[in-house]
Amino acid sequence: MSLAIHLHLYYEEQWDEIKNYLLNIKSSYDLYVSLPEDNFALIRKIKAFHKETKIFVVENRGYDVGAFVCFLHRINLSDYDLILKLHTKGKSGCDWRIGHYSVSRKYWSRLLFEGLLGSEELFAKNMQAFEKFPKLGMVGSRYLITSAFRNCKPVVRDVRKLMKKMINVYPARIKFVAGTMFMVRSCLLQKIKDNFSFEDFEQTDKNTKDGTLAHVLERAFGSLVVESGYEIRGFDTNVGFVLSSLVLPLRRFLFSKTLKRNLLKIKICKIPVYWRKMPQEK
């Protein structure tokens, strides 16, 4: 099956790490890379890895989703059977509860890539699954596929309005890959391409809150697959992550340390046992 890969390389220092994941692809593919600015040294490295890579610069609008929509308008979707969407991801910050799992920011990025490109065998299995299961529409990490209401609460009304506009369906549940890395049948992206352009996205940075068009589309990608009669599945296995995710809530119950508004607070079994005012940074 023909494959196009779009990689939004916002954190440019992550290229070497991502390149190692791409090495697990042994079949042919077209690679498209979007960058936030011209970086000739990095472009040379990318071209040395994959000579025919098509590279373009996009301003920081709509995070990786805005860049992905820009990519969609640069290709003919009918030229490909599958599209693989990848991007860099910040690895610092608070933990998230995604579906049944507690996920740290650092591990979140790892799960996204390993669910798609964790090994040669897994990537081949993901590709073959689209041939084996005609109703498979999207593949992502099984641990990040969620329909939990808390994972779409800030934008649930906007997602439903968007789905009504695109395919005249008002979904009761919204299912998607949290983190927006997936492999999808290209035909399922036509409605996104028809309805959105890069100019629709607002300027974004690390302080932008959940609720932008990019956040809405993150959930709508999955909803579009499901409401079109297809499935979202994951074929990766990570026992270590599952065990650590189950232990994390217990560990936090037994002991937690927080620093908020310069107040350090320590709790044992949810009971505050120590607090201290910390000096403000100058």
C-alpha positions as MATLAB code, in Angstrom:
seq = 'MSLAIHLHLYYEEQWDEIKNYLLNIKSSYDLYVSLPEDNFALIRKIKAFHKETKIFVVENRGYDVGAFVCFLHRINLSDYDLILKLHTKGKSGCDWRIGHYSVSRKYWSRLLFEGLLGSEELFAKNMQAFEKFPKLGMVGSRYLITSAFRNCKPVVRDVRKLMKKMINVYPARIKFVAGTMFMVRSCLLQKIKDNFSFEDFEQTDKNTKDGTLAHVLERAFGSLVVESGYEIRGFDTNVGFVLSSLVLPLRRFLFSKTLKRNLLKIKICKIPVYWRKMPQEK';
ca = [
       0.000    0.000    0.000;
       1.304    3.449   -0.908;
       2.279    5.625    2.056;
       2.960    9.319    2.644;
       4.452   10.471    5.946;
       4.064   13.972    7.299;
       6.438   14.946   10.108;
       6.066   18.341   11.773;
       9.512   18.996   13.248;
       8.806   21.865   15.648;
      11.382   20.684   18.207;
      14.146   20.345   15.669;
      16.573   18.732   18.132;
      14.366   15.624   18.152;
      15.199   14.719   14.537;
      17.854   12.099   15.383;
      15.465   10.317   17.748;
      12.661   10.307   15.165;
      15.030    9.194   12.391;
      15.726    6.022   14.379;
      12.005    5.241   14.418;
      11.764    5.858   10.657;
      14.526    3.296   10.135;
      11.958    0.647   11.098;
      10.166    1.262    7.800;
      11.554   -1.124    5.195;
       9.034   -0.375    2.439;
       8.977    2.705    0.212;
       7.285    5.931    1.268;
       7.163    9.631    0.479;
       8.359   11.867    3.327;
       7.131   15.414    3.881;
       8.695   17.485    6.674;
       7.445   20.851    7.896;
       9.754   23.137    9.873;
       9.041   26.316   11.865;
      11.966   28.074   10.167;
      14.721   27.507    7.620;
      17.490   25.413    9.138;
      19.929   24.495    6.406;
      22.073   22.203    8.570;
      18.994   20.222    9.596;
      17.666   20.132    6.033;
      20.975   18.618    4.881;
      20.670   15.924    7.574;
      17.107   15.102    6.544;
      18.024   14.943    2.867;
      20.994   12.700    3.669;
      18.584   10.310    5.373;
      15.843   10.436    2.720;
      16.985   12.182   -0.433;
      13.546   12.827   -1.937;
      12.070   14.399    1.198;
       9.877   17.413    0.488;
      10.524   20.120    3.083;
       8.484   23.266    3.696;
       8.406   26.013    6.323;
       5.217   26.910    8.200;
       4.620   29.554   10.836;
       3.455   28.418   14.263;
      -0.289   28.247   13.689;
      -2.381   25.378   15.034;
       0.559   23.373   16.345;
       1.155   20.147   14.383;
      -2.482   20.081   13.223;
      -2.173   23.339   11.305;
       0.999   22.086    9.639;
      -0.765   18.805    8.804;
      -3.634   20.623    7.087;
      -1.032   22.617    5.155;
       0.531   19.298    4.085;
      -2.856   17.935    2.958;
      -3.196   20.865    0.564;
       0.219   20.075   -0.925;
      -0.636   16.526   -1.992;
      -3.239   14.648   -3.973;
      -4.806   12.293   -1.436;
      -5.733    9.813   -4.151;
      -2.004    9.236   -4.779;
      -1.728    7.380   -1.463;
      -3.554    4.600    0.332;
      -2.326    5.615    3.788;
      -1.100    8.735    5.555;
       1.171    8.557    8.616;
       1.028   11.687   10.798;
       4.016   12.314   13.098;
       5.277   15.290   15.059;
       7.640   16.269   17.843;
       6.211   16.686   21.321;
       7.339   18.560   24.430;
       8.464   16.174   27.162;
       8.093   18.306   30.283;
       4.987   19.218   32.240;
       2.275   17.555   34.296;
       1.007   14.004   33.912;
      -2.285   13.306   32.133;
      -5.050   10.791   32.677;
      -5.833    9.299   29.250;
      -8.569    6.697   29.264;
      -7.599    4.154   31.923;
      -3.946    5.206   32.083;
      -1.837    7.847   33.820;
       0.732    9.115   31.312;
       3.697   11.403   31.889;
       4.514   13.928   29.169;
       7.822   12.213   28.451;
       6.285    8.742   28.163;
       3.378   10.098   26.101;
       5.708   10.953   23.224;
       7.365    7.539   23.450;
       4.014    5.719   23.366;
       2.894    7.662   20.295;
       5.976    6.724   18.276;
       6.295    3.167   19.536;
       2.654    2.435   18.770;
       3.349    3.174   15.116;
       7.065    2.627   14.553;
       8.299    0.756   17.631;
       9.902   -2.023   15.594;
      10.132   -3.311   12.035;
       7.671   -6.049   12.942;
       5.114   -3.692   14.479;
       5.218   -1.254   11.574;
       4.743   -4.129    9.114;
       1.864   -5.428   11.246;
       0.211   -1.998   11.222;
       0.487   -1.786    7.433;
      -0.787   -5.321    6.892;
      -3.750   -4.694    9.184;
      -5.181   -2.186    6.717;
      -5.175   -4.883    4.040;
      -6.491   -7.576    6.375;
      -9.304   -5.514    7.917;
     -11.237   -3.464    5.323;
     -13.036   -1.528    8.070;
      -9.847   -0.497    9.850;
      -9.597    3.255    9.370;
      -6.921    4.435   11.800;
      -4.065    2.943   13.839;
      -2.408    4.506   16.888;
      -1.023    3.428   20.239;
      -3.667    1.277   21.924;
      -2.910    3.049   25.219;
      -3.763    6.470   23.820;
      -7.015    5.635   22.026;
      -9.741    7.083   24.217;
     -13.400    7.995   24.250;
     -13.338    9.161   27.885;
     -15.415   12.315   28.267;
     -12.747   14.022   30.409;
     -10.301   13.819   27.481;
     -12.526   15.891   25.185;
     -14.645   17.907   27.661;
     -13.211   21.371   26.777;
     -14.158   21.011   23.095;
     -16.903   18.392   22.965;
     -19.560   20.844   21.794;
     -17.290   22.235   19.058;
     -16.340   18.742   17.857;
     -19.989   17.764   17.529;
     -20.811   20.950   15.615;
     -17.856   20.313   13.319;
     -18.921   16.729   12.648;
     -22.448   17.892   11.898;
     -21.030   20.340    9.361;
     -18.689   17.831    7.673;
     -20.752   14.640    7.465;
     -24.110   15.587    8.987;
     -23.577   13.400   12.069;
     -23.775   14.544   15.688;
     -21.675   11.916   17.558;
     -22.738   10.803   21.019;
     -19.181    9.639   21.855;
     -15.932   11.088   20.601;
     -13.123    8.583   20.059;
      -9.618    9.662   19.072;
      -5.872    9.121   19.498;
      -4.712   11.460   22.266;
      -1.568   13.142   20.981;
      -2.572   13.108   17.296;
      -0.086   10.644   15.851;
      -1.700    7.980   13.707;
      -1.792    6.084   10.445;
      -5.060    6.591    8.555;
      -6.675    5.720    5.254;
      -6.094    8.763    3.068;
      -9.672    8.842    1.772;
     -10.903    9.626    5.298;
      -9.008   12.930    5.290;
     -10.758   14.415    2.260;
     -13.422   16.114    4.413;
     -10.691   17.777    6.481;
      -8.978   19.021    3.337;
     -12.238   20.265    1.851;
     -13.280   22.204    4.940;
     -10.067   23.683    6.341;
      -6.986   25.572    5.245;
      -3.854   26.621    7.102;
      -5.157   30.176    7.358;
      -8.028   28.965    9.569;
      -5.649   28.327   12.463;
      -4.690   30.896   15.087;
      -1.172   31.606   16.324;
      -0.249   29.123   19.046;
       2.439   28.698   21.680;
       3.033   26.678   24.849;
       0.675   28.943   26.808;
      -2.322   28.418   24.486;
      -5.153   26.664   26.326;
      -7.165   23.677   25.094;
     -10.054   24.892   22.954;
      -8.448   26.070   19.722;
      -9.339   24.733   16.271;
      -6.274   22.467   16.507;
      -7.623   20.872   19.690;
     -11.045   20.434   18.102;
      -9.577   18.743   15.035;
      -7.417   16.469   17.196;
     -10.647   14.858   18.385;
     -12.425   15.232   15.046;
      -9.822   13.129   13.181;
     -10.872   10.088   15.184;
     -14.564   10.955   15.168;
     -14.498   11.231   11.388;
     -13.063    7.718   11.145;
     -15.603    6.185   13.527;
     -18.648    8.018   12.184;
     -17.660    7.021    8.629;
     -18.065    3.375    9.619;
     -14.420    2.516   10.337;
     -12.490    1.409   13.429;
      -9.556    2.862   15.361;
      -7.204    0.198   16.701;
      -3.764   -0.222   18.233;
      -1.522   -3.274   17.948;
       1.342   -2.310   20.277;
       2.042   -4.071   23.606;
       3.837   -2.393   26.511;
       3.453   -4.350   29.762;
       5.904   -2.104   31.599;
       3.837    0.976   30.868;
       0.601   -0.706   31.971;
       2.115   -1.753   35.312;
       3.677    1.653   35.974;
       0.406    3.380   35.094;
      -1.480    1.229   37.609;
       1.078    1.911   40.339;
       1.299    5.684   39.777;
      -2.096    6.632   41.322;
      -1.289    4.544   44.416;
       2.108    6.177   44.741;
       0.531    9.614   44.507;
      -2.014    8.668   47.174;
       0.721    7.574   49.555;
       2.988   10.563   48.895;
       2.678   13.744   46.876;
       4.619   16.997   46.675;
       3.267   20.109   44.958;
       4.491   23.643   44.460;
       1.740   26.117   43.642;
       1.919   29.889   43.967;
       5.259   29.456   45.772;
       3.695   27.229   48.437;
       5.422   23.861   48.830;
       2.990   21.259   50.157;
       3.639   17.616   51.046;
       0.792   15.132   51.567;
       0.773   11.566   52.893;
      -2.380    9.563   52.173;
      -3.900   12.839   50.871;
      -3.362   14.487   54.283;
      -1.171   17.647   54.322;
       1.742   17.036   56.696;
       4.143   19.817   55.706;
       4.010   23.142   53.925;
       6.399   26.025   53.465;
       6.387   29.329   51.639;
       9.128   29.307   49.011;
      11.004   32.453   47.922;
       9.870   33.880   44.594;
      12.256   33.671   41.669;
      13.611   37.016   40.505;
];
